[in-house]
Amino acid sequence: MGSDPKVRAGAVDVVRHWQDLGYLIIYVTGRPDMQKQRVVAWLAQHNFPHGIVSFCDGLVHDPLRHKANFLKSLITDLHMKIHAAYGSTKDISVYSSISLPPTHIYIVGRPTKKLQSQCQFITEGYAAHLAQLEYSHRARPAKNTTRMALRKGSFGLPGQSEFLRKRNHLLRTISSQPPGAGHRPERTQSQSEGDKERDRE
């Protein structure tokens, strides 16, 4: 990471758009955890919405495998659904490995015929992409009516999927509607199986 990499115009607005629709923002990087403080400070400095940040444990030989394994653990262990993913051309294989359809993979970079059927290239910048998302109604509000609240300053949570299981890292809030008689409030998708078992007791 350079001293201060430039933010592409409109990038923050696109992330904020997804957050406003109720989606949990997850930043997945192949950078080692020793760069956590710098990366988190950079995200905050440029006003990116708070979210979960995943780093590699130290230096790794295959950061793309780390990204894929992290996303797979969110899907299999925590039953999360990945709705949209952004990255560079090297990330296409990561997102394809979790069975994300090409219509939900957004790539910044020069389009190539070889990759064109595997993703959606953002060729005219993030501002045009945001306008297209809003116009086409592709970006729909998250289906779950419950909200997930991240603790203030929640950038930079550890890279392992286990952090999502710990209550001190994520605070869950229940639906704003009061529960009816005999109705248990729904929880967010990140509730672990262990939490569900304790709730049944």
Backbone as JSON Lines, residues from 0, in Angstrom:
{"i":0,"aa":"M","n":[0.86,-1.17,0.0],"ca":[0.0,0.0,0.0],"c":[0.89,1.22,0.0]}
{"i":1,"aa":"G","n":[0.67,2.1,-0.97],"ca":[1.45,3.32,-1.04],"c":[1.13,4.24,0.12]}
{"i":2,"aa":"S","n":[1.77,5.4,0.15],"ca":[1.56,6.31,1.27],"c":[0.1,6.77,1.34]}
{"i":3,"aa":"D","n":[-0.52,7.05,0.2],"ca":[-1.92,7.44,0.18],"c":[-2.51,7.14,-1.19]}
{"i":4,"aa":"P","n":[-2.9,5.88,-1.44],"ca":[-3.48,5.54,-2.74],"c":[-4.71,6.4,-3.01]}
{"i":5,"aa":"K","n":[-4.88,6.78,-4.25],"ca":[-6.02,7.62,-4.62],"c":[-7.31,6.81,-4.59]}
{"i":6,"aa":"V","n":[-8.38,7.47,-4.19],"ca":[-9.71,6.86,-4.21],"c":[-10.33,7.19,-5.56]}
{"i":7,"aa":"R","n":[-10.85,6.18,-6.23],"ca":[-11.52,6.44,-7.51],"c":[-12.79,7.24,-7.25]}
{"i":8,"aa":"A","n":[-13.03,8.23,-8.07],"ca":[-14.2,9.1,-7.91],"c":[-15.48,8.27,-7.89]}
{"i":9,"aa":"G","n":[-16.32,8.51,-6.91],"ca":[-17.6,7.82,-6.8],"c":[-17.56,6.5,-6.06]}
{"i":10,"aa":"A","n":[-16.37,5.99,-5.73],"ca":[-16.27,4.68,-5.08],"c":[-16.96,4.68,-3.71]}
{"i":11,"aa":"V","n":[-16.72,5.72,-2.92],"ca":[-17.33,5.79,-1.59],"c":[-18.85,5.86,-1.71]}
{"i":12,"aa":"D","n":[-19.35,6.59,-2.7],"ca":[-20.79,6.71,-2.89],"c":[-21.44,5.37,-3.22]}
{"i":13,"aa":"V","n":[-20.74,4.54,-4.0],"ca":[-21.28,3.21,-4.33],"c":[-21.36,2.35,-3.08]}
{"i":14,"aa":"V","n":[-20.31,2.35,-2.26],"ca":[-20.33,1.55,-1.02],"c":[-21.43,2.06,-0.1]}
{"i":15,"aa":"R","n":[-21.56,3.37,0.01],"ca":[-22.59,3.95,0.87],"c":[-23.99,3.6,0.36]}
{"i":16,"aa":"H","n":[-24.14,3.51,-0.95],"ca":[-25.43,3.13,-1.55],"c":[-25.85,1.74,-1.06]}
{"i":17,"aa":"W","n":[-24.91,0.78,-1.11],"ca":[-25.23,-0.58,-0.65],"c":[-25.54,-0.57,0.85]}
{"i":18,"aa":"Q","n":[-24.78,0.22,1.61],"ca":[-25.03,0.3,3.05],"c":[-26.42,0.87,3.33]}
{"i":19,"aa":"D","n":[-26.8,1.91,2.58],"ca":[-28.11,2.54,2.77],"c":[-29.25,1.58,2.46]}
{"i":20,"aa":"L","n":[-28.99,0.59,1.6],"ca":[-30.01,-0.41,1.28],"c":[-30.1,-1.49,2.36]}
{"i":21,"aa":"G","n":[-29.21,-1.43,3.35],"ca":[-29.28,-2.38,4.46],"c":[-28.3,-3.53,4.39]}
{"i":22,"aa":"Y","n":[-27.37,-3.51,3.44],"ca":[-26.4,-4.59,3.32],"c":[-25.21,-4.37,4.24]}
{"i":23,"aa":"L","n":[-24.66,-5.46,4.76],"ca":[-23.45,-5.42,5.56],"c":[-22.27,-5.28,4.6]}
{"i":24,"aa":"I","n":[-21.4,-4.32,4.85],"ca":[-20.24,-4.09,4.0],"c":[-19.07,-4.91,4.54]}
{"i":25,"aa":"I","n":[-18.43,-5.66,3.65],"ca":[-17.28,-6.47,4.03],"c":[-16.14,-6.15,3.07]}
{"i":26,"aa":"Y","n":[-15.03,-5.68,3.63],"ca":[-13.84,-5.38,2.84],"c":[-12.9,-6.57,2.99]}
{"i":27,"aa":"V","n":[-12.59,-7.23,1.88],"ca":[-11.71,-8.4,1.91],"c":[-10.43,-8.04,1.17]}
{"i":28,"aa":"T","n":[-9.31,-8.15,1.86],"ca":[-8.04,-7.82,1.25],"c":[-7.05,-8.96,1.41]}
{"i":29,"aa":"G","n":[-6.13,-9.04,0.48],"ca":[-5.06,-10.01,0.56],"c":[-3.85,-9.45,1.3]}
{"i":30,"aa":"R","n":[-3.99,-8.25,1.84],"ca":[-2.88,-7.63,2.57],"c":[-2.69,-8.32,3.92]}
{"i":31,"aa":"P","n":[-1.45,-8.35,4.41],"ca":[-1.2,-8.99,5.7],"c":[-1.75,-8.17,6.86]}
{"i":32,"aa":"D","n":[-2.05,-8.84,7.96],"ca":[-2.64,-8.16,9.11],"c":[-1.71,-7.11,9.72]}
{"i":33,"aa":"M","n":[-0.41,-7.17,9.41],"ca":[0.52,-6.16,9.93],"c":[0.23,-4.77,9.32]}
{"i":34,"aa":"Q","n":[-0.53,-4.72,8.23],"ca":[-0.9,-3.44,7.61],"c":[-2.28,-2.97,8.05]}
{"i":35,"aa":"K","n":[-2.87,-3.68,8.99],"ca":[-4.24,-3.38,9.41],"c":[-4.44,-1.92,9.8]}
{"i":36,"aa":"Q","n":[-3.57,-1.38,10.64],"ca":[-3.76,-0.01,11.12],"c":[-3.73,0.99,9.97]}
{"i":37,"aa":"R","n":[-2.81,0.81,9.03],"ca":[-2.71,1.73,7.9],"c":[-3.94,1.64,7.0]}
{"i":38,"aa":"V","n":[-4.39,0.41,6.72],"ca":[-5.54,0.23,5.83],"c":[-6.81,0.79,6.45]}
{"i":39,"aa":"V","n":[-7.02,0.49,7.73],"ca":[-8.21,0.97,8.43],"c":[-8.2,2.5,8.51]}
{"i":40,"aa":"A","n":[-7.04,3.08,8.78],"ca":[-6.93,4.54,8.84],"c":[-7.25,5.15,7.47]}
{"i":41,"aa":"W","n":[-6.78,4.5,6.41],"ca":[-7.04,4.99,5.05],"c":[-8.53,4.94,4.74]}
{"i":42,"aa":"L","n":[-9.2,3.84,5.09],"ca":[-10.64,3.72,4.85],"c":[-11.4,4.82,5.59]}
{"i":43,"aa":"A","n":[-11.03,5.04,6.85],"ca":[-11.7,6.06,7.66],"c":[-11.41,7.47,7.12]}
{"i":44,"aa":"Q","n":[-10.16,7.72,6.74],"ca":[-9.77,9.03,6.23],"c":[-10.56,9.41,4.99]}
{"i":45,"aa":"H","n":[-10.89,8.41,4.16],"ca":[-11.6,8.68,2.92],"c":[-13.11,8.45,3.04]}
{"i":46,"aa":"N","n":[-13.58,8.33,4.28],"ca":[-15.02,8.26,4.58],"c":[-15.74,7.04,4.01]}
{"i":47,"aa":"F","n":[-15.03,5.91,3.9],"ca":[-15.72,4.69,3.51],"c":[-16.61,4.26,4.67]}
{"i":48,"aa":"P","n":[-17.8,3.72,4.39],"ca":[-18.68,3.27,5.47],"c":[-18.02,2.19,6.32]}
{"i":49,"aa":"H","n":[-18.36,2.17,7.61],"ca":[-17.83,1.14,8.49],"c":[-18.28,-0.23,8.0]}
{"i":50,"aa":"G","n":[-17.45,-1.2,8.23],"ca":[-17.76,-2.57,7.84],"c":[-16.73,-3.51,8.42]}
{"i":51,"aa":"I","n":[-16.82,-4.74,8.04],"ca":[-15.87,-5.76,8.48],"c":[-14.7,-5.76,7.5]}
{"i":52,"aa":"V","n":[-13.49,-5.86,8.03],"ca":[-12.3,-5.91,7.19],"c":[-11.57,-7.22,7.47]}
{"i":53,"aa":"S","n":[-11.29,-7.97,6.41],"ca":[-10.57,-9.24,6.55],"c":[-9.17,-9.09,5.98]}
{"i":54,"aa":"F","n":[-8.18,-9.49,6.78],"ca":[-6.78,-9.47,6.36],"c":[-6.23,-10.89,6.38]}
{"i":55,"aa":"C","n":[-5.11,-11.09,5.69],"ca":[-4.4,-12.37,5.78],"c":[-3.64,-12.42,7.09]}
{"i":56,"aa":"D","n":[-3.46,-13.63,7.61],"ca":[-2.63,-13.81,8.8],"c":[-1.18,-13.81,8.38]}
{"i":57,"aa":"G","n":[-0.54,-12.66,8.48],"ca":[0.86,-12.55,8.06],"c":[0.98,-12.59,6.54]}
{"i":58,"aa":"L","n":[2.2,-12.83,6.08],"ca":[2.44,-12.91,4.64],"c":[2.02,-14.28,4.13]}
{"i":59,"aa":"V","n":[1.25,-14.3,3.06],"ca":[0.8,-15.57,2.49],"c":[1.21,-15.62,1.02]}
{"i":60,"aa":"H","n":[1.36,-16.85,0.52],"ca":[1.78,-17.03,-0.87],"c":[0.61,-16.92,-1.84]}
{"i":61,"aa":"D","n":[-0.61,-17.13,-1.34],"ca":[-1.77,-17.12,-2.23],"c":[-2.9,-16.28,-1.61]}
{"i":62,"aa":"P","n":[-2.82,-14.95,-1.72],"ca":[-3.86,-14.1,-1.12],"c":[-5.24,-14.32,-1.73]}
{"i":63,"aa":"L","n":[-5.31,-14.73,-2.99],"ca":[-6.61,-14.98,-3.6],"c":[-7.3,-16.17,-2.95]}
{"i":64,"aa":"R","n":[-6.53,-17.18,-2.58],"ca":[-7.11,-18.33,-1.88],"c":[-7.64,-17.9,-0.51]}
{"i":65,"aa":"H","n":[-6.89,-17.01,0.16],"ca":[-7.36,-16.48,1.45],"c":[-8.72,-15.8,1.27]}
{"i":66,"aa":"K","n":[-8.83,-14.95,0.25],"ca":[-10.09,-14.25,0.01],"c":[-11.23,-15.24,-0.23]}
{"i":67,"aa":"A","n":[-10.98,-16.23,-1.08],"ca":[-12.01,-17.21,-1.4],"c":[-12.42,-18.0,-0.16]}
{"i":68,"aa":"N","n":[-11.44,-18.44,0.63],"ca":[-11.75,-19.22,1.84],"c":[-12.54,-18.39,2.85]}
{"i":69,"aa":"F","n":[-12.18,-17.12,2.99],"ca":[-12.91,-16.25,3.91],"c":[-14.37,-16.11,3.49]}
{"i":70,"aa":"L","n":[-14.6,-15.84,2.2],"ca":[-15.97,-15.68,1.71],"c":[-16.75,-16.99,1.82]}
{"i":71,"aa":"K","n":[-16.09,-18.12,1.53],"ca":[-16.76,-19.42,1.66],"c":[-17.16,-19.67,3.1]}
{"i":72,"aa":"S","n":[-16.32,-19.26,4.06],"ca":[-16.67,-19.47,5.47],"c":[-17.88,-18.62,5.87]}
{"i":73,"aa":"L","n":[-18.0,-17.43,5.31],"ca":[-19.18,-16.61,5.59],"c":[-20.45,-17.3,5.09]}
{"i":74,"aa":"I","n":[-20.34,-17.91,3.92],"ca":[-21.49,-18.56,3.3],"c":[-21.85,-19.87,4.0]}
{"i":75,"aa":"T","n":[-20.85,-20.72,4.23],"ca":[-21.15,-22.05,4.79],"c":[-21.33,-22.03,6.3]}
{"i":76,"aa":"D","n":[-20.47,-21.32,7.02],"ca":[-20.53,-21.34,8.48],"c":[-21.59,-20.39,9.03]}
{"i":77,"aa":"L","n":[-21.78,-19.26,8.37],"ca":[-22.66,-18.23,8.91],"c":[-23.91,-18.01,8.07]}
{"i":78,"aa":"H","n":[-24.04,-18.76,6.99],"ca":[-25.23,-18.72,6.13],"c":[-25.51,-17.32,5.58]}
{"i":79,"aa":"M","n":[-24.44,-16.6,5.28],"ca":[-24.6,-15.29,4.66],"c":[-24.73,-15.46,3.15]}
{"i":80,"aa":"K","n":[-25.41,-14.52,2.54],"ca":[-25.51,-14.51,1.08],"c":[-24.76,-13.28,0.58]}
{"i":81,"aa":"I","n":[-23.82,-13.51,-0.32],"ca":[-23.07,-12.4,-0.91],"c":[-23.91,-11.87,-2.07]}
{"i":82,"aa":"H","n":[-24.25,-10.59,-2.02],"ca":[-25.13,-10.04,-3.05],"c":[-24.36,-9.41,-4.2]}
{"i":83,"aa":"A","n":[-23.28,-8.71,-3.91],"ca":[-22.49,-8.05,-4.96],"c":[-21.04,-8.02,-4.52]}
{"i":84,"aa":"A","n":[-20.13,-8.09,-5.48],"ca":[-18.7,-8.08,-5.17],"c":[-17.97,-7.19,-6.16]}
{"i":85,"aa":"Y","n":[-17.0,-6.45,-5.65],"ca":[-16.22,-5.52,-6.46],"c":[-14.74,-5.87,-6.36]}
{"i":86,"aa":"G","n":[-13.99,-5.6,-7.42],"ca":[-12.56,-5.85,-7.37],"c":[-11.92,-5.62,-8.72]}
{"i":87,"aa":"S","n":[-10.73,-6.22,-8.87],"ca":[-10.0,-6.13,-10.13],"c":[-10.15,-7.46,-10.87]}
{"i":88,"aa":"T","n":[-9.57,-7.55,-12.05],"ca":[-9.73,-8.77,-12.86],"c":[-9.22,-10.01,-12.13]}
{"i":89,"aa":"K","n":[-8.22,-9.87,-11.27],"ca":[-7.71,-11.05,-10.57],"c":[-8.71,-11.59,-9.55]}
{"i":90,"aa":"D","n":[-9.71,-10.78,-9.16],"ca":[-10.71,-11.22,-8.19],"c":[-11.86,-12.01,-8.82]}
{"i":91,"aa":"I","n":[-11.94,-12.04,-10.13],"ca":[-13.05,-12.75,-10.79],"c":[-13.07,-14.21,-10.39]}
{"i":92,"aa":"S","n":[-11.9,-14.86,-10.35],"ca":[-11.85,-16.28,-9.99],"c":[-12.3,-16.5,-8.54]}
{"i":93,"aa":"V","n":[-12.0,-15.54,-7.66],"ca":[-12.42,-15.64,-6.26],"c":[-13.94,-15.63,-6.18]}
{"i":94,"aa":"Y","n":[-14.56,-14.67,-6.85],"ca":[-16.01,-14.54,-6.78],"c":[-16.73,-15.66,-7.52]}
{"i":95,"aa":"S","n":[-16.13,-16.15,-8.59],"ca":[-16.72,-17.29,-9.3],"c":[-16.67,-18.54,-8.44]}
{"i":96,"aa":"S","n":[-15.63,-18.67,-7.61],"ca":[-15.48,-19.87,-6.77],"c":[-16.56,-19.97,-5.7]}
{"i":97,"aa":"I","n":[-17.23,-18.86,-5.39],"ca":[-18.33,-18.9,-4.41],"c":[-19.68,-18.89,-5.12]}
{"i":98,"aa":"S","n":[-19.66,-19.18,-6.43],"ca":[-20.87,-19.28,-7.25],"c":[-21.65,-17.97,-7.35]}
{"i":99,"aa":"L","n":[-20.95,-16.86,-7.28],"ca":[-21.6,-15.57,-7.49],"c":[-21.82,-15.4,-8.99]}
{"i":100,"aa":"P","n":[-23.04,-15.09,-9.43],"ca":[-23.27,-14.97,-10.87],"c":[-22.53,-13.77,-11.46]}
{"i":101,"aa":"P","n":[-22.15,-13.85,-12.72],"ca":[-21.41,-12.75,-13.37],"c":[-22.13,-11.41,-13.3]}
{"i":102,"aa":"T","n":[-23.46,-11.42,-13.22],"ca":[-24.21,-10.17,-13.14],"c":[-24.03,-9.46,-11.8]}
{"i":103,"aa":"H","n":[-23.42,-10.13,-10.83],"ca":[-23.21,-9.54,-9.5],"c":[-21.73,-9.32,-9.19]}
{"i":104,"aa":"I","n":[-20.87,-9.53,-10.19],"ca":[-19.43,-9.31,-10.04],"c":[-19.07,-8.06,-10.82]}
{"i":105,"aa":"Y","n":[-18.61,-7.03,-10.11],"ca":[-18.29,-5.74,-10.73],"c":[-16.78,-5.53,-10.69]}
{"i":106,"aa":"I","n":[-16.21,-5.32,-11.86],"ca":[-14.76,-5.25,-11.99],"c":[-14.33,-3.9,-12.57]}
{"i":107,"aa":"V","n":[-13.33,-3.31,-11.92],"ca":[-12.73,-2.08,-12.42],"c":[-11.5,-2.49,-13.22]}
{"i":108,"aa":"G","n":[-11.42,-2.01,-14.42],"ca":[-10.28,-2.37,-15.27],"c":[-10.7,-2.4,-16.72]}
{"i":109,"aa":"R","n":[-9.73,-2.62,-17.56],"ca":[-9.98,-2.65,-18.99],"c":[-10.69,-3.96,-19.36]}
{"i":110,"aa":"P","n":[-11.84,-3.86,-20.03],"ca":[-12.57,-5.08,-20.42],"c":[-11.77,-5.91,-21.43]}
{"i":111,"aa":"T","n":[-11.87,-7.21,-21.28],"ca":[-11.27,-8.12,-22.25],"c":[-12.34,-9.09,-22.72]}
{"i":112,"aa":"K","n":[-12.24,-9.53,-23.96],"ca":[-13.23,-10.47,-24.49],"c":[-13.24,-11.76,-23.69]}
{"i":113,"aa":"K","n":[-12.08,-12.18,-23.24],"ca":[-11.96,-13.43,-22.49],"c":[-12.76,-13.39,-21.18]}
{"i":114,"aa":"L","n":[-12.78,-12.23,-20.52],"ca":[-13.42,-12.13,-19.21],"c":[-14.82,-11.5,-19.24]}
{"i":115,"aa":"Q","n":[-15.22,-10.97,-20.38],"ca":[-16.46,-10.21,-20.46],"c":[-17.69,-11.01,-20.05]}
{"i":116,"aa":"S","n":[-17.69,-12.3,-20.28],"ca":[-18.86,-13.12,-19.92],"c":[-18.83,-13.54,-18.45]}
{"i":117,"aa":"Q","n":[-17.74,-13.23,-17.74],"ca":[-17.6,-13.66,-16.35],"c":[-17.9,-12.57,-15.32]}
{"i":118,"aa":"C","n":[-18.17,-11.33,-15.8],"ca":[-18.37,-10.23,-14.86],"c":[-19.01,-9.04,-15.57]}
{"i":119,"aa":"Q","n":[-19.24,-7.99,-14.81],"ca":[-19.7,-6.7,-15.33],"c":[-18.55,-5.72,-15.16]}
{"i":120,"aa":"F","n":[-18.01,-5.22,-16.26],"ca":[-16.92,-4.25,-16.16],"c":[-17.48,-2.85,-15.9]}
{"i":121,"aa":"I","n":[-16.87,-2.14,-14.97],"ca":[-17.22,-0.75,-14.7],"c":[-16.28,0.09,-15.56]}
{"i":122,"aa":"T","n":[-16.76,0.47,-16.73],"ca":[-15.89,1.15,-17.7],"c":[-15.99,2.66,-17.66]}
{"i":123,"aa":"E","n":[-17.11,3.18,-17.16],"ca":[-17.31,4.63,-17.19],"c":[-17.21,5.27,-15.81]}
{"i":124,"aa":"G","n":[-16.62,4.55,-14.86],"ca":[-16.42,5.11,-13.53],"c":[-17.55,4.75,-12.57]}
{"i":125,"aa":"Y","n":[-17.28,4.97,-11.29],"ca":[-18.24,4.6,-10.25],"c":[-19.49,5.47,-10.24]}
{"i":126,"aa":"A","n":[-19.36,6.74,-10.6],"ca":[-20.54,7.62,-10.61],"c":[-21.56,7.11,-11.63]}
{"i":127,"aa":"A","n":[-21.1,6.74,-12.81],"ca":[-22.0,6.2,-13.83],"c":[-22.56,4.84,-13.39]}
{"i":128,"aa":"H","n":[-21.73,4.04,-12.72],"ca":[-22.18,2.74,-12.22],"c":[-23.28,2.92,-11.18]}
{"i":129,"aa":"L","n":[-23.11,3.88,-10.28],"ca":[-24.13,4.15,-9.26],"c":[-25.45,4.57,-9.91]}
{"i":130,"aa":"A","n":[-25.36,5.45,-10.9],"ca":[-26.57,5.88,-11.6],"c":[-27.26,4.68,-12.26]}
{"i":131,"aa":"Q","n":[-26.46,3.78,-12.82],"ca":[-27.01,2.59,-13.47],"c":[-27.67,1.67,-12.44]}
{"i":132,"aa":"L","n":[-27.04,1.5,-11.27],"ca":[-27.63,0.68,-10.21],"c":[-29.0,1.23,-9.8]}
{"i":133,"aa":"E","n":[-29.05,2.53,-9.6],"ca":[-30.3,3.16,-9.16],"c":[-31.36,3.07,-10.25]}
{"i":134,"aa":"Y","n":[-30.98,3.26,-11.5],"ca":[-31.94,3.25,-12.6],"c":[-32.48,1.85,-12.88]}
{"i":135,"aa":"S","n":[-31.61,0.87,-12.87],"ca":[-32.03,-0.48,-13.25],"c":[-32.7,-1.24,-12.12]}
{"i":136,"aa":"H","n":[-32.71,-0.68,-10.92],"ca":[-33.28,-1.33,-9.74],"c":[-32.6,-2.65,-9.43]}
{"i":137,"aa":"R","n":[-31.36,-2.8,-9.91],"ca":[-30.6,-4.01,-9.61],"c":[-30.28,-4.06,-8.12]}
{"i":138,"aa":"A","n":[-30.04,-2.91,-7.53],"ca":[-29.72,-2.85,-6.11],"c":[-31.01,-2.74,-5.33]}
{"i":139,"aa":"R","n":[-31.43,-3.82,-4.73],"ca":[-32.66,-3.84,-3.96],"c":[-32.33,-3.91,-2.48]}
{"i":140,"aa":"P","n":[-33.24,-3.4,-1.63],"ca":[-32.98,-3.47,-0.19],"c":[-32.77,-4.91,0.26]}
{"i":141,"aa":"A","n":[-31.95,-5.08,1.28],"ca":[-31.72,-6.41,1.83],"c":[-33.05,-6.99,2.28]}
{"i":142,"aa":"K","n":[-33.28,-8.29,2.04],"ca":[-34.57,-8.91,2.34],"c":[-34.83,-9.0,3.84]}
{"i":143,"aa":"N","n":[-33.8,-9.22,4.63],"ca":[-33.97,-9.35,6.06],"c":[-34.31,-7.99,6.64]}
{"i":144,"aa":"T","n":[-35.41,-7.88,7.39],"ca":[-35.81,-6.58,7.93],"c":[-35.05,-6.22,9.19]}
{"i":145,"aa":"T","n":[-34.3,-7.16,9.74],"ca":[-33.51,-6.84,10.92],"c":[-32.27,-6.1,10.5]}
{"i":146,"aa":"R","n":[-31.67,-5.41,11.43],"ca":[-30.47,-4.64,11.13],"c":[-29.3,-5.15,11.95]}
{"i":147,"aa":"M","n":[-28.13,-5.05,11.37],"ca":[-26.92,-5.41,12.09],"c":[-26.2,-4.12,12.44]}
{"i":148,"aa":"A","n":[-25.86,-3.97,13.69],"ca":[-25.14,-2.78,14.11],"c":[-23.71,-3.16,14.43]}
{"i":149,"aa":"L","n":[-22.77,-2.47,13.83],"ca":[-21.37,-2.68,14.15],"c":[-20.98,-1.7,15.23]}
{"i":150,"aa":"R","n":[-20.14,-2.15,16.14],"ca":[-19.65,-1.28,17.19],"c":[-18.97,-0.07,16.56]}
{"i":151,"aa":"K","n":[-19.07,1.08,17.19],"ca":[-18.46,2.3,16.66],"c":[-16.98,2.05,16.4]}
{"i":152,"aa":"G","n":[-16.51,2.47,15.24],"ca":[-15.12,2.25,14.89],"c":[-14.84,0.81,14.52]}
{"i":153,"aa":"S","n":[-15.79,0.14,13.88],"ca":[-15.66,-1.29,13.63],"c":[-14.9,-1.65,12.38]}
{"i":154,"aa":"F","n":[-14.08,-0.77,11.87],"ca":[-13.17,-1.18,10.82],"c":[-12.15,-2.11,11.43]}
{"i":155,"aa":"G","n":[-11.63,-3.01,10.63],"ca":[-10.45,-3.75,11.02],"c":[-10.66,-4.86,12.01]}
{"i":156,"aa":"L","n":[-11.74,-5.6,11.9],"ca":[-11.88,-6.77,12.74],"c":[-10.92,-7.84,12.24]}
{"i":157,"aa":"P","n":[-10.56,-8.81,13.07],"ca":[-9.57,-9.82,12.67],"c":[-9.97,-10.56,11.41]}
{"i":158,"aa":"G","n":[-9.0,-11.21,10.76],"ca":[-9.22,-11.87,9.49],"c":[-9.91,-13.21,9.57]}
{"i":159,"aa":"Q","n":[-9.91,-13.88,10.7],"ca":[-10.52,-15.2,10.78],"c":[-12.03,-15.09,10.83]}
{"i":160,"aa":"S","n":[-12.71,-16.12,10.31],"ca":[-14.17,-16.1,10.33],"c":[-14.71,-16.22,11.74]}
{"i":161,"aa":"E","n":[-13.91,-16.69,12.69],"ca":[-14.37,-16.87,14.06],"c":[-14.83,-15.55,14.69]}
{"i":162,"aa":"F","n":[-14.31,-14.42,14.2],"ca":[-14.69,-13.16,14.83],"c":[-16.18,-12.91,14.74]}
{"i":163,"aa":"L","n":[-16.83,-13.45,13.71],"ca":[-18.25,-13.21,13.56],"c":[-19.06,-13.95,14.61]}
{"i":164,"aa":"R","n":[-18.47,-14.96,15.23],"ca":[-19.18,-15.73,16.24],"c":[-19.14,-15.07,17.61]}
{"i":165,"aa":"K","n":[-18.27,-14.13,17.81],"ca":[-18.09,-13.54,19.13],"c":[-19.0,-12.33,19.29]}
{"i":166,"aa":"R","n":[-19.78,-12.33,20.34],"ca":[-20.72,-11.24,20.56],"c":[-20.04,-9.91,20.81]}
{"i":167,"aa":"N","n":[-18.8,-9.92,21.31],"ca":[-18.16,-8.64,21.59],"c":[-17.67,-7.95,20.33]}
{"i":168,"aa":"H","n":[-17.73,-8.6,19.17],"ca":[-17.34,-7.95,17.92],"c":[-18.54,-7.43,17.14]}
{"i":169,"aa":"L","n":[-19.63,-8.12,17.18],"ca":[-20.82,-7.67,16.47],"c":[-21.97,-7.54,17.44]}
{"i":170,"aa":"L","n":[-22.65,-6.44,17.37],"ca":[-23.84,-6.26,18.18],"c":[-25.04,-6.49,17.28]}
{"i":171,"aa":"R","n":[-25.96,-7.28,17.75],"ca":[-27.13,-7.55,16.94],"c":[-28.3,-6.75,17.49]}
{"i":172,"aa":"T","n":[-29.08,-6.22,16.6],"ca":[-30.29,-5.55,17.03],"c":[-31.47,-6.27,16.4]}
{"i":173,"aa":"I","n":[-32.55,-6.3,17.1],"ca":[-33.72,-6.99,16.58],"c":[-34.56,-6.03,15.77]}
{"i":174,"aa":"S","n":[-35.5,-6.58,15.07],"ca":[-36.37,-5.78,14.21],"c":[-37.02,-4.67,15.02]}
{"i":175,"aa":"S","n":[-37.26,-3.55,14.37],"ca":[-37.86,-2.41,15.07],"c":[-39.32,-2.66,15.43]}
{"i":176,"aa":"Q","n":[-39.94,-3.67,14.81],"ca":[-41.33,-3.97,15.13],"c":[-41.37,-4.76,16.44]}
{"i":177,"aa":"P","n":[-42.3,-4.4,17.35],"ca":[-42.4,-5.16,18.6],"c":[-42.89,-6.57,18.32]}
{"i":178,"aa":"P","n":[-42.27,-7.57,18.97],"ca":[-42.7,-8.94,18.73],"c":[-44.09,-9.2,19.29]}
{"i":179,"aa":"G","n":[-44.87,-9.98,18.54],"ca":[-46.21,-10.34,18.99],"c":[-46.14,-11.47,20.0]}
{"i":180,"aa":"A","n":[-47.27,-11.86,20.52],"ca":[-47.31,-12.93,21.5],"c":[-46.8,-14.21,20.87]}
{"i":181,"aa":"G","n":[-45.86,-14.84,21.54],"ca":[-45.32,-16.11,21.06],"c":[-44.37,-15.95,19.88]}
{"i":182,"aa":"H","n":[-44.11,-14.72,19.44],"ca":[-43.23,-14.5,18.3],"c":[-41.83,-14.17,18.79]}
{"i":183,"aa":"R","n":[-40.85,-14.9,18.31],"ca":[-39.46,-14.62,18.66],"c":[-38.9,-13.66,17.63]}
{"i":184,"aa":"P","n":[-38.22,-12.6,18.05],"ca":[-37.66,-11.66,17.08],"c":[-36.6,-12.34,16.22]}
{"i":185,"aa":"E","n":[-36.6,-11.99,14.93],"ca":[-35.59,-12.54,14.03],"c":[-34.25,-11.89,14.32]}
{"i":186,"aa":"R","n":[-33.18,-12.61,14.01],"ca":[-31.85,-12.06,14.17],"c":[-31.21,-11.94,12.8]}
{"i":187,"aa":"T","n":[-30.1,-11.27,12.75],"ca":[-29.42,-11.08,11.48],"c":[-28.86,-12.4,10.98]}
{"i":188,"aa":"Q","n":[-28.48,-12.41,9.72],"ca":[-27.95,-13.61,9.11],"c":[-26.65,-14.06,9.74]}
{"i":189,"aa":"S","n":[-25.97,-13.18,10.47],"ca":[-24.67,-13.55,11.01],"c":[-24.76,-14.32,12.32]}
{"i":190,"aa":"Q","n":[-25.97,-14.59,12.79],"ca":[-26.09,-15.33,14.04],"c":[-25.55,-16.74,13.83]}
{"i":191,"aa":"S","n":[-24.65,-17.15,14.69],"ca":[-24.03,-18.46,14.53],"c":[-24.96,-19.55,15.03]}
{"i":192,"aa":"E","n":[-24.67,-20.79,14.63],"ca":[-25.48,-21.92,15.06],"c":[-25.43,-22.07,16.58]}
{"i":193,"aa":"G","n":[-24.27,-21.78,17.19],"ca":[-24.15,-21.87,18.64],"c":[-25.09,-20.9,19.33]}
{"i":194,"aa":"D","n":[-25.21,-19.69,18.78],"ca":[-26.13,-18.71,19.35],"c":[-27.57,-19.19,19.22]}
{"i":195,"aa":"K","n":[-27.89,-19.8,18.06],"ca":[-29.24,-20.29,17.85],"c":[-29.58,-21.38,18.86]}
{"i":196,"aa":"E","n":[-28.6,-22.27,19.13],"ca":[-28.83,-23.35,20.09],"c":[-29.1,-22.76,21.48]}
{"i":197,"aa":"R","n":[-28.32,-21.75,21.88],"ca":[-28.53,-21.13,23.19],"c":[-29.89,-20.46,23.26]}
{"i":198,"aa":"D","n":[-30.35,-19.87,22.14],"ca":[-31.66,-19.21,22.14],"c":[-32.79,-20.2,22.32]}
{"i":199,"aa":"R","n":[-32.6,-21.44,21.85],"ca":[-33.66,-22.44,21.96],"c":[-33.79,-22.96,23.39]}
{"i":200,"aa":"E","n":[-32.73,-22.85,24.18],"ca":[-32.76,-23.4,25.55],"c":[-33.63,-22.58,26.47]}
